[in-house]
Structures are given as C-alpha cells and as structure tokens.
Amino acid sequence: MILAFSREAENELEQIADYIAERNPRRALSFLRELQSSCEDIVVNPNAFALVPRYEHHQIHRRVHGNYLIFYRADSAKVVIIHILHGATDYGAIFFGE
C-alpha cells in the first residue's frame, strides 16, 4: 500500500515543525519524525482508526497523535494524509465549510 501526503498536509507538517523549532529545534525534528511514523503506521491497518464523527459518509478517518489529529482517506491501494491539524482547530470549517 502506498502512503501519500496532500500539499496541505505537507505544509502543515512544515508549520508544526517551525512552530516547535522556535522553542526547541531538537524536539521539532524528533516530533516531526514521530508524526511521520504515525502516518506510516496507518498503512498497516488503515481501518483501525475511526471515521470522523458526524461526517462518516465522507470516508475521512482520524488518528490522534499527541495534540494533533491526522486526517486521511484510504482505499485498497493507497492512504492519503489530507490534513494534520492541532486538536483545537475547527476541522469542520476546514473540511466542510461549517
């Protein structure tokens, strides 16, 4: 199975690393590796993580990593990381214009 990142997710990873690096550059690198590893682990069993509540019909799953939420879609051949957002973010507005 292939793992892919949307442009938005790639940008969000960079923003997360930049934010943490302002206070602790070493931790920024290790946290980024942890986030990426969590994304890679999704490929092993993409259905292990719940669909986003209230939006199940969109087939977007969510995995928690610390204070961040990894949003993705999966089919039989590929997992696409759509967004990686802080848990306090209004993801409904980002995904569904609410």
C-alpha positions in Angstrom: 0.0 0.0 0.0 1.2 3.5 -0.9 1.3 6.4 1.5 0.8 9.9 0.1 0.6 13.4 1.6 -1.6 16.2 0.2 0.1 19.5 -0.3 -1.9 20.8 2.6 -0.6 18.1 4.9 3.0 18.7 3.8 2.6 22.4 4.5 1.0 21.6 7.9 3.9 19.3 8.8 6.3 22.2 8.0 4.3 24.7 10.0 4.2 22.3 13.0 8.0 21.8 12.8 8.6 25.6 12.5 6.4 26.3 15.5 8.1 23.8 17.7 11.6 24.8 16.5 11.0 28.4 17.7 11.3 27.0 21.3 13.2 23.7 20.8 14.8 22.9 17.5 15.9 19.4 18.5 12.4 18.5 19.7 10.9 19.8 16.4 12.9 17.2 14.5 12.0 14.3 16.8 8.3 15.3 16.9 8.2 15.5 13.1 9.7 12.0 12.9 7.1 10.8 15.4 4.2 12.3 13.4 5.6 10.8 10.1 5.9 7.5 11.8 2.3 7.6 13.0 1.3 8.3 9.4 3.3 5.4 8.1 1.7 3.1 10.7 -1.7 3.9 9.3 -0.8 2.0 6.1 -0.5 -1.3 8.1 -4.2 -1.2 9.1 -6.0 1.9 7.7 -9.3 0.9 9.1 -8.0 0.7 12.7 -8.9 4.4 13.2 -12.4 5.8 13.4 -14.1 7.8 10.8 -14.6 11.4 11.7 -17.9 11.6 13.8 -20.8 13.2 12.1 -19.0 13.0 8.7 -18.7 9.3 8.2 -20.2 9.5 4.7 -17.1 11.4 3.6 -14.9 8.4 4.5 -12.3 10.5 6.3 -10.5 8.8 9.2 -8.8 10.4 12.1 -5.8 9.3 14.1 -4.7 11.1 17.2 -1.1 11.9 17.8 -0.5 13.9 21.0 -2.3 17.2 20.5 -2.6 16.7 16.7 -5.1 15.0 14.5 -4.1 13.1 11.4 -6.9 13.1 8.8 -6.7 10.6 6.0 -8.6 8.6 3.3 -7.8 5.1 2.4 -8.7 2.7 -0.4 -7.3 -0.7 -1.3 -4.1 0.7 -2.8 -3.3 4.0 -1.1 -3.6 6.0 2.1 -3.7 9.8 1.6 -2.9 12.1 4.5 -5.3 15.0 3.9 -4.5 17.3 6.9 -2.5 17.3 10.1 -4.2 19.7 12.5 -3.9 20.8 16.1 -6.8 19.2 18.1 -8.2 22.7 18.9 -8.6 23.5 15.3 -12.2 23.7 13.9 -11.7 21.0 11.4 -15.4 21.1 10.4 -14.8 24.5 8.9 -11.7 23.3 7.0 -13.3 20.2 5.6 -16.9 21.0 5.2 -17.2 24.8 5.3 -19.2 24.9 8.6 
